[in-house]
Amino acid sequence: MSLTAFVPSAFYEVREAYHNLFVEGIPHPDRVMEEHDLVYLVDGEWEVFEEGTPYLLRAGDVLILTAGRRHFTGACPQAAR
């Protein structure tokens, strides 16, 4: 599988958008997606791994998970959104 790098100057189409509030914390899937995944954390903290590299997100942080790369977390923590 070839990896696709995120290129900031390229045109991208938003295919889906979600707003999640994890009141009790839930498991997050271990997966490889065909699309880039933009994560913006409004509240709380969340540790996300991409290809084994940890990223600790705090309120106000943005992370772009690259298409074709494995990402996973532990449970989504309580009160993260």
VEXVOSE-345582 format. One record per residue (C-alpha): residue in one letter; z, y, x. Coordinates in steps of 0.1 Angstrom, whole numbers, plus 5000, padded with zeros to 4 digits. Layout:
! VEXVOSE-345582
AZYX
...
END
This chain:
! VEXVOSE-345582
M500050005000
S499150345013
L501750625011
T500650954995
A502251265011
F503251554989
V501051854997
P502552184985
S499252364983
A497552094962
F497152114924
Y499451874905
E499651784869
V503051744852
R502751414832
E506351384820
A509551584820
Y513051484811
H516551634809
N519251384815
L523051414812
F525051114825
V528351154806
E529750814818
G527450734847
I524750474844
P522850244868
H519550384882
P516550154888
D515450064924
R511750134921
V508550254936
M506650504914
E502950594914
E503750964908
H505851214928
D509251254912
L510851604912
V514551604908
Y516451924901
L520251874898
V521852124875
D525452004877
G527451744897
E526551554928
W524151254932
E523251054963
V519650944962
F517850724988
E514150724997
E513050455020
G516650415031
T517150785040
P520150925020
Y519951265003
L523151414988
L522151644960
R524551914947
A524052154918
G521052374924
D519352124948
V515752004944
L514351684958
I510751564956
L510551184959
T507151084973
A504750864953
G504550514967
R507950514984
R510950314973
H513850514959
F517150414946
T520750524940
G524050374930
A525150454895
C524250804884
P527650974886
Q529651094856
A528651444845
A525551474867
R522551634850
END
